[in-house]
Amino acid sequence: MNRERIYIIITLVVTVIISLIGLLLGKSWNIFVYLFIPILLILIFYFLIVSQMINMEKNIFEKMKSISPNFELITGEDFVKRTLTETINEAKDVIFTTGGRAREVDYLNALTQKVLNEDVKYYRVILGDHIRHTFHEHLKELIDRKAPSVYVGYQLEEKYGNILVTNDKVILYLPSPSLGLDMVLKIADPDLAKKYQIYVMQIYAESKKITNSEDLDKLCIHCKG
């Protein structure tokens, strides 16, 4: 029994309890009908729609997985953070990524240590009109300490989406109803990874290049204020 059906059952039970209390207290049955039945129907309709959307999403990704076992949908904030960190740690010599809202400390630390301690080229295209301070500090340290292997560009438009690409993996950030980072699509495919590397490079080539801390300061919502 899925979660949505449980919610519907709980709603029905609560509705029955409320109606019984109303009868015991001498309230009019008509008032209950007019007030609670429409609300109940709306709730049931909502839960059915949500359930249908979830089932459709599962079916889509099951079909994708049947086409290629390398597709994996990762859900849950902790699992997503772990996946991002593991992907960074497993990267060999290149990391391509887009976006400018990163604030997951473990993920940013993994990126920083990977670039500082290993022979890894790091291409980052910032998307949007600002960055968070934790992300700012991450990029500032890398530009100051290992500039030759760090390539940072800036694009005001956010139409490209958030992407993480290594030698053999692609992670696509998926929109979530919670507005947080709790859903990504992980694809383990070296050939596809090469195509996405070219895609990010094209975005980088068209971006405004950032080569010093002063340029980063102007984008940080904490430092520019």
N, C-alpha and C positions, 0 to 999 in steps of 0.2 A: 504494500500500500504506500503510495507516494505521499510526500509532504502536503501537497495541495488537497488531497482527499481527506487527510487528517484534519486540516483546517476547516473544511466544509462540515465535517462531522461535529467538530467542536462548536462551530457556529450554530448548527442545528440544535445541539444539546443546550447551549446557552439560551437560545431563543425559546425553547420549550420551558426551561427553568423560569425565565422572565415571565412567560405567559402564565405559568402556574402561580407565581408570586402575585401577579396582577389579579388573578381570579380570587386568590385567598384574601387579598386586601380589598376586594370589592370593586376593583377597577373594571371599567367597561371593556368587554371583549372587542368591541368595534374599534376602540382606540388602539388596542394592540395590533389589530389587523392593519389599520391604516398607517401606523407608525413603523412597526417592525417588519412586516412582510416585505414591503418595498426594499428596505435596507438589506434584508436577508437575500432577496433575489439579486440585488446588485453585488453583494459579496460573493455569492455563488457564481455569478457571471464572470466576475473578476478572476476568481480562483481558477475557473475553467479556462479562461483565456491564457493566464500565466502558465498553467499546466500544459496547454497546447503548445505554447511557444517553447517551453523547455523540452518537450518531446520532439518538436521539429528540430531544435538545435542539436539534440542528441542524435537524431536520425541523420542529419547532415554530416556530422563529424564521424559517425559510424560508416557512412558511405565513403567519406574521404579516406578513412583508415583502411577500408576494404580495397580502395584503389592503390593506396600506398601505406604500408605499415609504418612508414617513417613519420607520419603525421600524429601528433599527440596534443590533445587539448589539456592545458594545465589550468586548474581553477583553485581558488583559495589564495588569500594574500600570502600566507607563509610558504605555500608550495611554489608560488610564482617567484618570490624572492629567492628561494633555494635554487630554483631552476636557472634564474638569471646568474646567480653567483657561480653555480657549477659550470655553466656554459662559458663564463669568463675564465674560470680556472683551467678549463680544458682547451682554451684557444691556443693555437700554435704560434703564428707569427703576425696575424692581422686581426683587428677588431674594427668593425664598421658599425656606427650607430647613429640614430637620429633622435631628436627630442630635446626638451629643455626643462622638464619638470621633475627630473629624477631627484629623489630625496631619501631613497633607501640606503642607509649607512653601510650595511654589509656589501651591497652591490657596488656602491661607489668605492669602498675600500678595496674590494677585489680588483676593480678596474685600475685603481691607482697602483697597487702593488704589482699587478701583472705588467703594467707598462714600465714601471721603475726598475723592476728586478729582472725582467726578461727582454729579449730582443723582439719586441712586439711593436708594430706600427698601429697607431690609434687614430682613426678618422671619426670625428664627431661633427655632425651638423646640428646646431641649435635651431629649434623651431619655435616661433612665437616672439613676443615682445619683452619677455623677462625670464630670468632664471632664479632658482632658489639659492639661498646662501650656501647650504651644504654642497650643492652642485658647483657653485662658483668656486669654493675652496678646492674642490677636487680638480677642476680644470686649471686653476691658478697654480697649484703645486706642480702639475705635470708640465705646464708651459714654462714655468720658471726653472724646473730641474731637468727636464728632458725634451726640450723644444724640438730638436731635429726629427724625432719620431712621433710627434704629436701634431695633428692637423685638425684645426678647428675652424668651422665656417658658421655663418649666421644667416638664417632665412626668416624673414618676418612671417611669411605664410606658413600655416600648419597643415596644409593639405596633403603632405606627403605621408603622414602617419609615423608612428614610433616603431622603429625596427632595430634589432640587434643581429649582426651577422658576423660569424667567425669563418674559419676555414671550411667547415663542413656542416654548420648549423645555421638555421634562420629562426628567429623568434619574432613573431608579429604580435604586437600589443593589440588586444581586442577591446572594444568599448564595453563598459560594464554599467549595469543599473545603479551600482553603489558609488559610481564616479571615482572609484579607487583602482589601484592596479591589482586586480585579482583574477585576471583571465588573459592568457596568452596562448598562441598556437606555436608549438615547437616543431620544426621540420628538420630532420637529420638527413640532409641530401647535399653532398658536395657540389654537384652540378648546379642545383638551384642556388646554393650559397654564392657561387661565382656570379650568377646573373644578378643577385641582389647586391653583391659587392660593386658591380658596374653601375647599378641603379643609384646606390648611395654616392658613388664617385661623381656621377653626373650632377646630383643635387649639390655636392660639395663644390664642384667646378663653377656652378652658377651662384654660389653663395659669397657673401662678404667675408673675407678672411680675418680671423682674429689671431694676432701674434704676440700680444702683450697683455699684461694685467689690467692696464687702463681701459682697454676695450671691454674686458670682462666686467669691470666695476660698473660700467654704464648700463649693463644688462641686469645686474643683481638687484632684486627688489629691496634688499637690506642695505647695500652699499651706495646705491645711487641716490637714496633718499637723504 
